[in-house]
Amino acid sequence: MTADIIEGKFNTKLPVPVENVLRGAIEQDLEDVIIIGRTKDQELYMAASNGDGPELLWLIECAKSYILSPDCE
């Protein structure tokens, strides 16, 4: 039995080093990017390459939907 490994599927609860996630994003041909994280002091951090609020919210909602239903594509 073999397993397929598909990046971007959120089917693990194991931590992944931040550097690995950012490196993977850099290797993609991304048009826009949103970074949402938490500092070691538990403060919210957010940065985006696009300043269009509605567009950012749309991307966040798409990601949220994907995280909640990763089997639906």
C-alpha positions in Angstrom: 0.0 0.0 0.0 1.4 3.4 -0.9 0.3 6.9 0.1 0.1 10.0 -2.1 1.5 13.1 -0.5 -0.3 16.2 -1.6 1.0 19.6 -0.4 -1.6 22.1 0.8 -4.0 19.5 2.2 -4.6 20.2 5.9 -4.8 16.6 7.1 -2.2 16.7 9.8 -2.1 18.2 13.2 1.7 17.9 13.4 3.6 21.2 13.4 5.5 22.2 10.3 8.4 24.6 10.6 7.4 28.1 9.5 10.5 28.2 7.3 9.3 25.2 5.3 5.8 26.7 4.8 7.2 30.0 3.6 9.8 28.4 1.4 7.0 26.3 -0.2 5.0 29.5 -0.9 8.0 31.2 -2.4 8.4 28.3 -4.9 4.9 28.8 -6.2 4.0 31.4 -8.8 1.7 33.3 -6.5 -0.2 36.4 -7.6 -1.3 37.4 -4.1 -0.3 36.2 -0.7 -1.7 36.7 2.8 0.3 35.7 5.9 -1.6 35.2 9.1 0.2 34.0 12.1 0.8 34.3 15.8 4.0 35.5 17.4 5.7 33.8 20.2 4.0 36.4 22.5 0.7 35.1 21.1 0.0 38.3 19.2 -1.7 38.3 15.8 0.5 39.0 12.8 -0.9 39.6 9.3 0.7 40.8 6.1 -0.6 40.9 2.6 0.7 41.7 -0.9 -2.6 43.2 -1.9 -4.2 46.1 -0.1 -7.8 45.4 -1.4 -9.8 44.5 1.7 -12.7 42.8 -0.1 -10.3 40.7 -2.2 -8.3 39.7 0.9 -11.5 38.7 2.7 -12.6 36.6 -0.3 -9.2 34.8 -0.3 -9.5 34.2 3.5 -13.0 32.8 3.1 -12.0 30.5 0.2 -9.1 29.2 2.4 -11.5 28.8 5.3 -13.9 26.8 3.2 -11.1 24.6 1.9 -9.8 23.9 5.4 -13.3 22.9 6.6 -13.9 20.7 3.6 -10.6 19.6 2.1 -12.2 16.7 0.2 -14.4 19.1 -1.8 -12.5 20.6 -4.7 
